[in-house]
Amino acid sequence: MTTAYDKASEAARALLTAFDEIQLAEMCAAQSARIRRVRLLHREEYGGCAECTHESMVSWPCRTIRAVDGEQPDA
Ligand SMILES: [Zn+2]
């Protein structure tokens, strides 16, 4: 039988051995808050990114939001 632990990534297993559940929950909450702050900065505004657009339009979603959404950045 495959358990949730079996399916966990190596990074997740490493966290489980180093922290208790409360600490993990605090870390998840803090990371979620950070991502919310990034999304607030990099919000769509008139079809572009409100943070990245300066003199020329950076279409939305910008590279930052795409990276937050899981896209691998260009090399
Ligand atoms: Zn942006």
N, CA, C, O and the ligand as a Tripos MOL2 file, in Angstrom:
@<TRIPOS>MOLECULE
protein
  301   299    76     0     0
PROTEIN
NO_CHARGES

@<TRIPOS>ATOM
      1 N           0.8350   -1.1820    0.0000 N.3       1 MET1
      2 CA          0.0000    0.0000    0.0000 C.3       1 MET1
      3 C           0.8830    1.2490    0.0000 C.2       1 MET1
      4 O           1.8310    1.3520    0.7790 O.2       1 MET1
      5 N           0.5600    2.1900   -0.8800 N.am      2 THR2
      6 CA          1.3200    3.4320   -0.9590 C.3       2 THR2
      7 C           0.7060    4.4540   -0.0100 C.2       2 THR2
      8 O          -0.4920    4.7290   -0.0660 O.2       2 THR2
      9 N           1.5240    4.9990    0.8440 N.am      3 THR3
     10 CA          1.0500    6.0080    1.7980 C.3       3 THR3
     11 C           1.3730    7.4080    1.2810 C.2       3 THR3
     12 O           2.1220    7.5770    0.3180 O.2       3 THR3
     13 N           0.7880    8.4080    1.9460 N.am      4 ALA4
     14 CA          1.0920    9.7890    1.5950 C.3       4 ALA4
     15 C           2.5820   10.0570    1.7730 C.2       4 ALA4
     16 O           3.1780   10.8100    1.0030 O.2       4 ALA4
     17 N           3.1820    9.4410    2.7880 N.am      5 TYR5
     18 CA          4.6230    9.6240    3.0090 C.3       5 TYR5
     19 C           5.4030    9.0800    1.8230 C.2       5 TYR5
     20 O           6.3790    9.6890    1.3840 O.2       5 TYR5
     21 N           4.9720    7.9270    1.3010 N.am      6 ASP6
     22 CA          5.6610    7.3330    0.1430 C.3       6 ASP6
     23 C           5.6170    8.2680   -1.0610 C.2       6 ASP6
     24 O           6.5600    8.3210   -1.8500 O.2       6 ASP6
     25 N           4.5170    9.0030   -1.1970 N.am      7 LYS7
     26 CA          4.3420    9.8840   -2.3510 C.3       7 LYS7
     27 C           5.0290   11.2360   -2.1580 C.2       7 LYS7
     28 O           5.1790   11.9970   -3.1140 O.2       7 LYS7
     29 N           5.4450   11.5350   -0.9350 N.am      8 ALA8
     30 CA          6.0440   12.8480   -0.6450 C.3       8 ALA8
     31 C           7.3860   12.9950   -1.3510 C.2       8 ALA8
     32 O           8.1150   12.0240   -1.5580 O.2       8 ALA8
     33 N           7.6870   14.2330   -1.7130 N.am      9 SER9
     34 CA          8.9840   14.5230   -2.3300 C.3       9 SER9
     35 C          10.0820   14.3730   -1.2810 C.2       9 SER9
     36 O           9.8140   14.3330   -0.0810 O.2       9 SER9
     37 N          11.3100   14.2910   -1.7530 N.am     10 GLU10
     38 CA         12.4400   14.2020   -0.8260 C.3      10 GLU10
     39 C          12.5000   15.4420    0.0610 C.2      10 GLU10
     40 O          12.8180   15.3500    1.2470 O.2      10 GLU10
     41 N          12.1890   16.6090   -0.5240 N.am     11 ALA11
     42 CA         12.2150   17.8540    0.2600 C.3      11 ALA11
     43 C          11.1650   17.7990    1.3740 C.2      11 ALA11
     44 O          11.4240   18.2230    2.5000 O.2      11 ALA11
     45 N           9.9890   17.2780    1.0530 N.am     12 ALA12
     46 CA          8.9370   17.1800    2.0710 C.3      12 ALA12
     47 C           9.3330   16.1950    3.1630 C.2      12 ALA12
     48 O           9.0850   16.4430    4.3430 O.2      12 ALA12
     49 N           9.9390   15.0910    2.7830 N.am     13 ARG13
     50 CA         10.3810   14.1100    3.8000 C.3      13 ARG13
     51 C          11.4540   14.7100    4.7070 C.2      13 ARG13
     52 O          11.4670   14.4670    5.9140 O.2      13 ARG13
     53 N          12.3390   15.4860    4.1220 N.am     14 ALA14
     54 CA         13.3870   16.1260    4.9270 C.3      14 ALA14
     55 C          12.7590   17.0770    5.9400 C.2      14 ALA14
     56 O          13.1910   17.1300    7.0920 O.2      14 ALA14
     57 N          11.7410   17.8310    5.5180 N.am     15 LEU15
     58 CA         11.0590   18.7370    6.4430 C.3      15 LEU15
     59 C          10.3790   17.9540    7.5580 C.2      15 LEU15
     60 O          10.4190   18.3640    8.7180 O.2      15 LEU15
     61 N           9.7610   16.8400    7.2190 N.am     16 LEU16
     62 CA          9.0540   16.0500    8.2220 C.3      16 LEU16
     63 C           9.9970   15.5200    9.2930 C.2      16 LEU16
     64 O           9.6030   15.3980   10.4520 O.2      16 LEU16
     65 N          11.2160   15.2080    8.9310 N.am     17 THR17
     66 CA         12.1480   14.6840    9.9280 C.3      17 THR17
     67 C          12.7440   15.8010   10.7760 C.2      17 THR17
     68 O          13.2440   15.5400   11.8710 O.2      17 THR17
     69 N          12.7010   17.0510   10.2870 N.am     18 ALA18
     70 CA         13.3620   18.1380   10.9880 C.3      18 ALA18
     71 C          12.4030   19.0010   11.8130 C.2      18 ALA18
     72 O          12.8540   19.7260   12.7000 O.2      18 ALA18
     73 N          11.1100   18.9450   11.5500 N.am     19 PHE19
     74 CA         10.1680   19.8460   12.2130 C.3      19 PHE19
     75 C           8.9540   19.0610   12.6940 C.2      19 PHE19
     76 O           8.6520   17.9760   12.1970 O.2      19 PHE19
     77 N           8.2690   19.6400   13.6770 N.am     20 ASP20
     78 CA          7.0000   19.0240   14.0620 C.3      20 ASP20
     79 C           5.8620   19.6650   13.2560 C.2      20 ASP20
     80 O           6.0870   20.6000   12.4880 O.2      20 ASP20
     81 N           4.6590   19.1570   13.4380 N.am     21 GLU21
     82 CA          3.5360   19.5970   12.6080 C.3      21 GLU21
     83 C           3.1990   21.0750   12.8120 C.2      21 GLU21
     84 O           2.8300   21.7630   11.8600 O.2      21 GLU21
     85 N           3.3220   21.5570   14.0260 N.am     22 ILE22
     86 CA          3.0440   22.9770   14.2730 C.3      22 ILE22
     87 C           4.0380   23.8450   13.5110 C.2      22 ILE22
     88 O           3.6580   24.8290   12.8760 O.2      22 ILE22
     89 N           5.3000   23.4760   13.5780 N.am     23 GLN23
     90 CA          6.3110   24.2510   12.8540 C.3      23 GLN23
     91 C           6.0480   24.1930   11.3470 C.2      23 GLN23
     92 O           6.1790   25.1970   10.6470 O.2      23 GLN23
     93 N           5.6750   23.0080   10.8560 N.am     24 LEU24
     94 CA          5.3660   22.8930    9.4270 C.3      24 LEU24
     95 C           4.1790   23.7670    9.0510 C.2      24 LEU24
     96 O           4.1970   24.4290    8.0130 O.2      24 LEU24
     97 N           3.1470   23.7730    9.8910 N.am     25 ALA25
     98 CA          1.9770   24.6060    9.6140 C.3      25 ALA25
     99 C           2.3650   26.0780    9.6050 C.2      25 ALA25
    100 O           1.9000   26.8340    8.7520 O.2      25 ALA25
    101 N           3.2120   26.4930   10.5440 N.am     26 GLU26
    102 CA          3.6710   27.8830   10.5800 C.3      26 GLU26
    103 C           4.4670   28.2220    9.3230 C.2      26 GLU26
    104 O           4.3140   29.3090    8.7640 O.2      26 GLU26
    105 N           5.3060   27.3080    8.8830 N.am     27 MET27
    106 CA          6.0820   27.5390    7.6600 C.3      27 MET27
    107 C           5.1610   27.6630    6.4560 C.2      27 MET27
    108 O           5.3510   28.5430    5.6150 O.2      27 MET27
    109 N           4.1660   26.7900    6.3670 N.am     28 CYS28
    110 CA          3.2280   26.8420    5.2350 C.3      28 CYS28
    111 C           2.4530   28.1600    5.2500 C.2      28 CYS28
    112 O           2.2600   28.7820    4.2050 O.2      28 CYS28
    113 N           2.0120   28.5810    6.4270 N.am     29 ALA29
    114 CA          1.2660   29.8410    6.5270 C.3      29 ALA29
    115 C           2.1460   31.0110    6.1130 C.2      29 ALA29
    116 O           1.6940   31.9110    5.4050 O.2      29 ALA29
    117 N           3.4030   31.0030    6.5520 N.am     30 ALA30
    118 CA          4.3080   32.1000    6.2070 C.3      30 ALA30
    119 C           4.5880   32.1040    4.7040 C.2      30 ALA30
    120 O           4.6190   33.1700    4.0890 O.2      30 ALA30
    121 N           4.7910   30.9440    4.1100 N.am     31 GLN31
    122 CA          5.0510   30.8840    2.6690 C.3      31 GLN31
    123 C           3.8250   31.3380    1.8740 C.2      31 GLN31
    124 O           3.9550   32.0380    0.8700 O.2      31 GLN31
    125 N           2.6430   30.9370    2.3240 N.am     32 SER32
    126 CA          1.4240   31.3640    1.6430 C.3      32 SER32
    127 C           1.2780   32.8740    1.6950 C.2      32 SER32
    128 O           0.8800   33.4960    0.7090 O.2      32 SER32
    129 N           1.5970   33.4690    2.8370 N.am     33 ALA33
    130 CA          1.5080   34.9270    2.9730 C.3      33 ALA33
    131 C           2.5070   35.6050    2.0410 C.2      33 ALA33
    132 O           2.1950   36.6310    1.4360 O.2      33 ALA33
    133 N           3.6980   35.0410    1.9240 N.am     34 ARG34
    134 CA          4.6990   35.6240    1.0130 C.3      34 ARG34
    135 C           4.2000   35.5690   -0.4240 C.2      34 ARG34
    136 O           4.3250   36.5420   -1.1660 O.2      34 ARG34
    137 N           3.6440   34.4490   -0.8090 N.am     35 ILE35
    138 CA          3.1480   34.3180   -2.1840 C.3      35 ILE35
    139 C           2.0000   35.2860   -2.4280 C.2      35 ILE35
    140 O           1.9000   35.8630   -3.5100 O.2      35 ILE35
    141 N           1.1280   35.4740   -1.4340 N.am     36 ARG36
    142 CA          0.0350   36.4520   -1.5890 C.3      36 ARG36
    143 C           0.5940   37.8500   -1.8100 C.2      36 ARG36
    144 O           0.0780   38.6070   -2.6320 O.2      36 ARG36
    145 N           1.6570   38.1920   -1.0720 N.am     37 ARG37
    146 CA          2.2570   39.5290   -1.2430 C.3      37 ARG37
    147 C           2.8690   39.6800   -2.6330 C.2      37 ARG37
    148 O           2.7650   40.7460   -3.2400 O.2      37 ARG37
    149 N           3.4990   38.6330   -3.1410 N.am     38 VAL38
    150 CA          4.0490   38.6840   -4.5060 C.3      38 VAL38
    151 C           2.9160   38.8570   -5.5090 C.2      38 VAL38
    152 O           3.0290   39.6540   -6.4400 O.2      38 VAL38
    153 N           1.8230   38.1160   -5.3260 N.am     39 ARG39
    154 CA          0.6870   38.2240   -6.2530 C.3      39 ARG39
    155 C           0.0400   39.6090   -6.1950 C.2      39 ARG39
    156 O          -0.4310   40.1160   -7.2130 O.2      39 ARG39
    157 N           0.0160   40.2160   -5.0200 N.am     40 LEU40
    158 CA         -0.5260   41.5800   -4.9110 C.3      40 LEU40
    159 C           0.3210   42.5650   -5.7090 C.2      40 LEU40
    160 O          -0.2160   43.4470   -6.3780 O.2      40 LEU40
    161 N           1.6310   42.4190   -5.6400 N.am     41 LEU41
    162 CA          2.5150   43.3030   -6.4060 C.3      41 LEU41
    163 C           2.3860   43.0460   -7.9010 C.2      41 LEU41
    164 O           2.3170   43.9870   -8.6910 O.2      41 LEU41
    165 N           2.3540   41.7850   -8.2900 N.am     42 HIS42
    166 CA          2.3790   41.4000   -9.7040 C.3      42 HIS42
    167 C           0.9610   41.1110  -10.2110 C.2      42 HIS42
    168 O           0.7180   40.1030  -10.8750 O.2      42 HIS42
    169 N           0.0430   42.0070   -9.8880 N.am     43 ARG43
    170 CA         -1.3540   41.8320  -10.3180 C.3      43 ARG43
    171 C          -1.5170   42.3540  -11.7410 C.2      43 ARG43
    172 O          -0.7160   43.1460  -12.2360 O.2      43 ARG43
    173 N          -2.5790   41.8820  -12.3750 N.am     44 GLU44
    174 CA         -2.8900   42.3530  -13.7250 C.3      44 GLU44
    175 C          -3.4640   43.7590  -13.6570 C.2      44 GLU44
    176 O          -4.3050   44.0660  -12.8120 O.2      44 GLU44
    177 N          -2.9980   44.5950  -14.5530 N.am     45 GLU45
    178 CA         -3.5020   45.9570  -14.6440 C.3      45 GLU45
    179 C          -3.4710   46.3490  -16.1220 C.2      45 GLU45
    180 O          -2.3950   46.4850  -16.7050 O.2      45 GLU45
    181 N          -4.6350   46.5290  -16.7220 N.am     46 TYR46
    182 CA         -4.7580   46.8840  -18.1470 C.3      46 TYR46
    183 C          -4.0290   45.8830  -19.0400 C.2      46 TYR46
    184 O          -3.4390   46.2690  -20.0490 O.2      46 TYR46
    185 N          -4.0660   44.6150  -18.6810 N.am     47 GLY47
    186 CA         -3.4580   43.5730  -19.4940 C.3      47 GLY47
    187 C          -1.9810   43.3580  -19.2480 C.2      47 GLY47
    188 O          -1.3820   42.4390  -19.8070 O.2      47 GLY47
    189 N          -1.3850   44.2040  -18.4120 N.am     48 GLY48
    190 CA          0.0360   44.0500  -18.1040 C.3      48 GLY48
    191 C           0.2460   43.8110  -16.6180 C.2      48 GLY48
    192 O          -0.7020   43.8510  -15.8350 O.2      48 GLY48
    193 N           1.4880   43.5640  -16.2360 N.am     49 CYS49
    194 CA          1.8300   43.3730  -14.8280 C.3      49 CYS49
    195 C           2.0520   44.7370  -14.1840 C.2      49 CYS49
    196 O           2.8480   45.5410  -14.6690 O.2      49 CYS49
    197 N           1.3410   44.9900  -13.0840 N.am     50 ALA50
    198 CA          1.4260   46.2810  -12.4080 C.3      50 ALA50
    199 C           2.8220   46.5330  -11.8490 C.2      50 ALA50
    200 O           3.2300   47.6890  -11.7390 O.2      50 ALA50
    201 N           3.5560   45.5010  -11.4970 N.am     51 GLU51
    202 CA          4.8840   45.6660  -10.9110 C.3      51 GLU51
    203 C           5.9680   45.7180  -11.9800 C.2      51 GLU51
    204 O           6.8830   46.5360  -11.8870 O.2      51 GLU51
    205 N           5.8830   44.8730  -12.9760 N.am     52 CYS52
    206 CA          6.9690   44.7350  -13.9590 C.3      52 CYS52
    207 C           6.8950   45.7790  -15.0700 C.2      52 CYS52
    208 O           7.9180   46.1240  -15.6630 O.2      52 CYS52
    209 N           5.6960   46.2850  -15.3580 N.am     53 THR53
    210 CA          5.5660   47.2520  -16.4380 C.3      53 THR53
    211 C           6.0930   48.6060  -15.9920 C.2      53 THR53
    212 O           5.6470   49.1570  -14.9860 O.2      53 THR53
    213 N           7.0290   49.1270  -16.7360 N.am     54 HIS54
    214 CA          7.5560   50.4630  -16.4630 C.3      54 HIS54
    215 C           7.3410   51.2930  -17.7250 C.2      54 HIS54
    216 O           6.2370   51.7890  -17.9530 O.2      54 HIS54
    217 N           8.3710   51.4520  -18.5440 N.am     55 GLU55
    218 CA          8.2080   52.2250  -19.7710 C.3      55 GLU55
    219 C           7.5870   51.3900  -20.8740 C.2      55 GLU55
    220 O           6.8710   51.9130  -21.7280 O.2      55 GLU55
    221 N           7.8580   50.0980  -20.8580 N.am     56 SER56
    222 CA          7.2350   49.2270  -21.8590 C.3      56 SER56
    223 C           6.4040   48.1600  -21.1490 C.2      56 SER56
    224 O           6.7520   47.6950  -20.0630 O.2      56 SER56
    225 N           5.2960   47.7870  -21.7930 N.am     57 MET57
    226 CA          4.3370   46.8510  -21.2170 C.3      57 MET57
    227 C           4.9570   45.4600  -21.0440 C.2      57 MET57
    228 O           5.5660   44.9210  -21.9680 O.2      57 MET57
    229 N           4.7950   44.9020  -19.8680 N.am     58 VAL58
    230 CA          5.1240   43.4990  -19.6200 C.3      58 VAL58
    231 C           3.7960   42.7960  -19.4830 C.2      58 VAL58
    232 O           3.0540   43.0410  -18.5310 O.2      58 VAL58
    233 N           3.4880   41.9200  -20.4310 N.am     59 SER59
    234 CA          2.1760   41.2800  -20.4240 C.3      59 SER59
    235 C           2.0170   40.4000  -19.1860 C.2      59 SER59
    236 O           2.9830   39.8780  -18.6290 O.2      59 SER59
    237 N           0.7750   40.2630  -18.7890 N.am     60 TRP60
    238 CA          0.4290   39.4600  -17.6150 C.3      60 TRP60
    239 C          -0.1210   38.1180  -18.0560 C.2      60 TRP60
    240 O          -0.9230   38.0880  -18.9900 O.2      60 TRP60
    241 N           0.2540   37.0190  -17.4510 N.am     61 PRO61
    242 CA          1.1190   36.9070  -16.2810 C.3      61 PRO61
    243 C           2.5880   37.0960  -16.6440 C.2      61 PRO61
    244 O           3.0650   36.5720  -17.6510 O.2      61 PRO61
    245 N           3.2860   37.8420  -15.8210 N.am     62 CYS62
    246 CA          4.7130   38.1000  -16.0320 C.3      62 CYS62
    247 C           5.5100   36.8520  -15.6340 C.2      62 CYS62
    248 O           4.9460   35.8650  -15.1610 O.2      62 CYS62
    249 N           6.8150   36.9150  -15.8310 N.am     63 ARG63
    250 CA          7.6730   35.7680  -15.5100 C.3      63 ARG63
    251 C           7.5960   35.4060  -14.0320 C.2      63 ARG63
    252 O           7.6680   34.2300  -13.6770 O.2      63 ARG63
    253 N           7.4510   36.3980  -13.1770 N.am     64 THR64
    254 CA          7.3790   36.1280  -11.7320 C.3      64 THR64
    255 C           6.1410   35.3010  -11.3990 C.2      64 THR64
    256 O           6.2220   34.3020  -10.6840 O.2      64 THR64
    257 N           4.9930   35.7270  -11.9270 N.am     65 ILE65
    258 CA          3.7580   34.9880  -11.6480 C.3      65 ILE65
    259 C           3.8060   33.6050  -12.2740 C.2      65 ILE65
    260 O           3.3390   32.6350  -11.6770 O.2      65 ILE65
    261 N           4.3660   33.5080  -13.4720 N.am     66 ARG66
    262 CA          4.4730   32.1800  -14.0890 C.3      66 ARG66
    263 C           5.3660   31.2630  -13.2570 C.2      66 ARG66
    264 O           5.0920   30.0690  -13.1420 O.2      66 ARG66
    265 N           6.4320   31.8140  -12.6770 N.am     67 ALA67
    266 CA          7.3080   31.0180  -11.8220 C.3      67 ALA67
    267 C           6.5750   30.5930  -10.5430 C.2      67 ALA67
    268 O           6.7000   29.4520  -10.0970 O.2      67 ALA67
    269 N           5.8050   31.5310   -9.9540 N.am     68 VAL68
    270 CA          5.0250   31.1900   -8.7500 C.3      68 VAL68
    271 C           4.0160   30.0870   -9.0730 C.2      68 VAL68
    272 O           3.7390   29.2220   -8.2420 O.2      68 VAL68
    273 N           3.4700   30.1310  -10.2970 N.am     69 ASP69
    274 CA          2.4930   29.1230  -10.7110 C.3      69 ASP69
    275 C           3.1430   27.7930  -11.0930 C.2      69 ASP69
    276 O           2.4480   26.8280  -11.4100 O.2      69 ASP69
    277 N           4.4740   27.7450  -11.0640 N.am     70 GLY70
    278 CA          5.1460   26.4670  -11.2740 C.3      70 GLY70
    279 C           5.9100   26.3340  -12.5740 C.2      70 GLY70
    280 O           6.5610   25.3160  -12.8090 O.2      70 GLY70
    281 N           5.8390   27.3510  -13.4260 N.am     71 GLU71
    282 CA          6.5750   27.2720  -14.6870 C.3      71 GLU71
    283 C           8.0660   27.4040  -14.4010 C.2      71 GLU71
    284 O           8.4830   28.2330  -13.5920 O.2      71 GLU71
    285 N           8.8480   26.5980  -15.0590 N.am     72 GLN72
    286 CA         10.2980   26.6870  -14.9070 C.3      72 GLN72
    287 C          10.8020   27.9070  -15.6540 C.2      72 GLN72
    288 O          10.4560   28.1000  -16.8190 O.2      72 GLN72
    289 N          11.6200   28.7430  -15.0030 N.am     73 PRO73
    290 CA         12.1440   29.9080  -15.6930 C.3      73 PRO73
    291 C          13.0510   29.5030  -16.8520 C.2      73 PRO73
    292 O          13.6430   28.4240  -16.8510 O.2      73 PRO73
    293 N          13.1460   30.3940  -17.8410 N.am     74 ASP74
    294 CA         14.0450   30.1410  -18.9720 C.3      74 ASP74
    295 C          15.4720   30.0720  -18.4240 C.2      74 ASP74
    296 O          15.8210   30.7240  -17.4390 O.2      74 ASP74
    297 N          16.2620   29.2730  -19.0870 N.am     75 ALA75
    298 CA         17.6680   29.1380  -18.6630 C.3      75 ALA75
    299 C          18.4450   30.3970  -18.9420 C.2      75 ALA75
    300 O          19.6390   30.4630  -18.6520 O.2      75 ALA75
    301 ZN          5.3390   41.0210  -12.6690 Zn       76 ZN76
@<TRIPOS>BOND
     1     1     2 1
     2     2     3 1
     3     3     4 2
     4     3     5 am
     5     5     6 1
     6     6     7 1
     7     7     8 2
     8     7     9 am
     9     9    10 1
    10    10    11 1
    11    11    12 2
    12    11    13 am
    13    13    14 1
    14    14    15 1
    15    15    16 2
    16    15    17 am
    17    17    18 1
    18    18    19 1
    19    19    20 2
    20    19    21 am
    21    21    22 1
    22    22    23 1
    23    23    24 2
    24    23    25 am
    25    25    26 1
    26    26    27 1
    27    27    28 2
    28    27    29 am
    29    29    30 1
    30    30    31 1
    31    31    32 2
    32    31    33 am
    33    33    34 1
    34    34    35 1
    35    35    36 2
    36    35    37 am
    37    37    38 1
    38    38    39 1
    39    39    40 2
    40    39    41 am
    41    41    42 1
    42    42    43 1
    43    43    44 2
    44    43    45 am
    45    45    46 1
    46    46    47 1
    47    47    48 2
    48    47    49 am
    49    49    50 1
    50    50    51 1
    51    51    52 2
    52    51    53 am
    53    53    54 1
    54    54    55 1
    55    55    56 2
    56    55    57 am
    57    57    58 1
    58    58    59 1
    59    59    60 2
    60    59    61 am
    61    61    62 1
    62    62    63 1
    63    63    64 2
    64    63    65 am
    65    65    66 1
    66    66    67 1
    67    67    68 2
    68    67    69 am
    69    69    70 1
    70    70    71 1
    71    71    72 2
    72    71    73 am
    73    73    74 1
    74    74    75 1
    75    75    76 2
    76    75    77 am
    77    77    78 1
    78    78    79 1
    79    79    80 2
    80    79    81 am
    81    81    82 1
    82    82    83 1
    83    83    84 2
    84    83    85 am
    85    85    86 1
    86    86    87 1
    87    87    88 2
    88    87    89 am
    89    89    90 1
    90    90    91 1
    91    91    92 2
    92    91    93 am
    93    93    94 1
    94    94    95 1
    95    95    96 2
    96    95    97 am
    97    97    98 1
    98    98    99 1
    99    99   100 2
   100    99   101 am
   101   101   102 1
   102   102   103 1
   103   103   104 2
   104   103   105 am
   105   105   106 1
   106   106   107 1
   107   107   108 2
   108   107   109 am
   109   109   110 1
   110   110   111 1
   111   111   112 2
   112   111   113 am
   113   113   114 1
   114   114   115 1
   115   115   116 2
   116   115   117 am
   117   117   118 1
   118   118   119 1
   119   119   120 2
   120   119   121 am
   121   121   122 1
   122   122   123 1
   123   123   124 2
   124   123   125 am
   125   125   126 1
   126   126   127 1
   127   127   128 2
   128   127   129 am
   129   129   130 1
   130   130   131 1
   131   131   132 2
   132   131   133 am
   133   133   134 1
   134   134   135 1
   135   135   136 2
   136   135   137 am
   137   137   138 1
   138   138   139 1
   139   139   140 2
   140   139   141 am
   141   141   142 1
   142   142   143 1
   143   143   144 2
   144   143   145 am
   145   145   146 1
   146   146   147 1
   147   147   148 2
   148   147   149 am
   149   149   150 1
   150   150   151 1
   151   151   152 2
   152   151   153 am
   153   153   154 1
   154   154   155 1
   155   155   156 2
   156   155   157 am
   157   157   158 1
   158   158   159 1
   159   159   160 2
   160   159   161 am
   161   161   162 1
   162   162   163 1
   163   163   164 2
   164   163   165 am
   165   165   166 1
   166   166   167 1
   167   167   168 2
   168   167   169 am
   169   169   170 1
   170   170   171 1
   171   171   172 2
   172   171   173 am
   173   173   174 1
   174   174   175 1
   175   175   176 2
   176   175   177 am
   177   177   178 1
   178   178   179 1
   179   179   180 2
   180   179   181 am
   181   181   182 1
   182   182   183 1
   183   183   184 2
   184   183   185 am
   185   185   186 1
   186   186   187 1
   187   187   188 2
   188   187   189 am
   189   189   190 1
   190   190   191 1
   191   191   192 2
   192   191   193 am
   193   193   194 1
   194   194   195 1
   195   195   196 2
   196   195   197 am
   197   197   198 1
   198   198   199 1
   199   199   200 2
   200   199   201 am
   201   201   202 1
   202   202   203 1
   203   203   204 2
   204   203   205 am
   205   205   206 1
   206   206   207 1
   207   207   208 2
   208   207   209 am
   209   209   210 1
   210   210   211 1
   211   211   212 2
   212   211   213 am
   213   213   214 1
   214   214   215 1
   215   215   216 2
   216   215   217 am
   217   217   218 1
   218   218   219 1
   219   219   220 2
   220   219   221 am
   221   221   222 1
   222   222   223 1
   223   223   224 2
   224   223   225 am
   225   225   226 1
   226   226   227 1
   227   227   228 2
   228   227   229 am
   229   229   230 1
   230   230   231 1
   231   231   232 2
   232   231   233 am
   233   233   234 1
   234   234   235 1
   235   235   236 2
   236   235   237 am
   237   237   238 1
   238   238   239 1
   239   239   240 2
   240   239   241 am
   241   241   242 1
   242   242   243 1
   243   243   244 2
   244   243   245 am
   245   245   246 1
   246   246   247 1
   247   247   248 2
   248   247   249 am
   249   249   250 1
   250   250   251 1
   251   251   252 2
   252   251   253 am
   253   253   254 1
   254   254   255 1
   255   255   256 2
   256   255   257 am
   257   257   258 1
   258   258   259 1
   259   259   260 2
   260   259   261 am
   261   261   262 1
   262   262   263 1
   263   263   264 2
   264   263   265 am
   265   265   266 1
   266   266   267 1
   267   267   268 2
   268   267   269 am
   269   269   270 1
   270   270   271 1
   271   271   272 2
   272   271   273 am
   273   273   274 1
   274   274   275 1
   275   275   276 2
   276   275   277 am
   277   277   278 1
   278   278   279 1
   279   279   280 2
   280   279   281 am
   281   281   282 1
   282   282   283 1
   283   283   284 2
   284   283   285 am
   285   285   286 1
   286   286   287 1
   287   287   288 2
   288   287   289 am
   289   289   290 1
   290   290   291 1
   291   291   292 2
   292   291   293 am
   293   293   294 1
   294   294   295 1
   295   295   296 2
   296   295   297 am
   297   297   298 1
   298   298   299 1
   299   299   300 2
@<TRIPOS>SUBSTRUCTURE
     1 MET1         2 RESIDUE 1 A MET
     2 THR2         6 RESIDUE 1 A THR
     3 THR3        10 RESIDUE 1 A THR
     4 ALA4        14 RESIDUE 1 A ALA
     5 TYR5        18 RESIDUE 1 A TYR
     6 ASP6        22 RESIDUE 1 A ASP
     7 LYS7        26 RESIDUE 1 A LYS
     8 ALA8        30 RESIDUE 1 A ALA
     9 SER9        34 RESIDUE 1 A SER
    10 GLU10       38 RESIDUE 1 A GLU
    11 ALA11       42 RESIDUE 1 A ALA
    12 ALA12       46 RESIDUE 1 A ALA
    13 ARG13       50 RESIDUE 1 A ARG
    14 ALA14       54 RESIDUE 1 A ALA
    15 LEU15       58 RESIDUE 1 A LEU
    16 LEU16       62 RESIDUE 1 A LEU
    17 THR17       66 RESIDUE 1 A THR
    18 ALA18       70 RESIDUE 1 A ALA
    19 PHE19       74 RESIDUE 1 A PHE
    20 ASP20       78 RESIDUE 1 A ASP
    21 GLU21       82 RESIDUE 1 A GLU
    22 ILE22       86 RESIDUE 1 A ILE
    23 GLN23       90 RESIDUE 1 A GLN
    24 LEU24       94 RESIDUE 1 A LEU
    25 ALA25       98 RESIDUE 1 A ALA
    26 GLU26      102 RESIDUE 1 A GLU
    27 MET27      106 RESIDUE 1 A MET
    28 CYS28      110 RESIDUE 1 A CYS
    29 ALA29      114 RESIDUE 1 A ALA
    30 ALA30      118 RESIDUE 1 A ALA
    31 GLN31      122 RESIDUE 1 A GLN
    32 SER32      126 RESIDUE 1 A SER
    33 ALA33      130 RESIDUE 1 A ALA
    34 ARG34      134 RESIDUE 1 A ARG
    35 ILE35      138 RESIDUE 1 A ILE
    36 ARG36      142 RESIDUE 1 A ARG
    37 ARG37      146 RESIDUE 1 A ARG
    38 VAL38      150 RESIDUE 1 A VAL
    39 ARG39      154 RESIDUE 1 A ARG
    40 LEU40      158 RESIDUE 1 A LEU
    41 LEU41      162 RESIDUE 1 A LEU
    42 HIS42      166 RESIDUE 1 A HIS
    43 ARG43      170 RESIDUE 1 A ARG
    44 GLU44      174 RESIDUE 1 A GLU
    45 GLU45      178 RESIDUE 1 A GLU
    46 TYR46      182 RESIDUE 1 A TYR
    47 GLY47      186 RESIDUE 1 A GLY
    48 GLY48      190 RESIDUE 1 A GLY
    49 CYS49      194 RESIDUE 1 A CYS
    50 ALA50      198 RESIDUE 1 A ALA
    51 GLU51      202 RESIDUE 1 A GLU
    52 CYS52      206 RESIDUE 1 A CYS
    53 THR53      210 RESIDUE 1 A THR
    54 HIS54      214 RESIDUE 1 A HIS
    55 GLU55      218 RESIDUE 1 A GLU
    56 SER56      222 RESIDUE 1 A SER
    57 MET57      226 RESIDUE 1 A MET
    58 VAL58      230 RESIDUE 1 A VAL
    59 SER59      234 RESIDUE 1 A SER
    60 TRP60      238 RESIDUE 1 A TRP
    61 PRO61      242 RESIDUE 1 A PRO
    62 CYS62      246 RESIDUE 1 A CYS
    63 ARG63      250 RESIDUE 1 A ARG
    64 THR64      254 RESIDUE 1 A THR
    65 ILE65      258 RESIDUE 1 A ILE
    66 ARG66      262 RESIDUE 1 A ARG
    67 ALA67      266 RESIDUE 1 A ALA
    68 VAL68      270 RESIDUE 1 A VAL
    69 ASP69      274 RESIDUE 1 A ASP
    70 GLY70      278 RESIDUE 1 A GLY
    71 GLU71      282 RESIDUE 1 A GLU
    72 GLN72      286 RESIDUE 1 A GLN
    73 PRO73      290 RESIDUE 1 A PRO
    74 ASP74      294 RESIDUE 1 A ASP
    75 ALA75      298 RESIDUE 1 A ALA
    76 ZN76       301 GROUP 0 **** ****
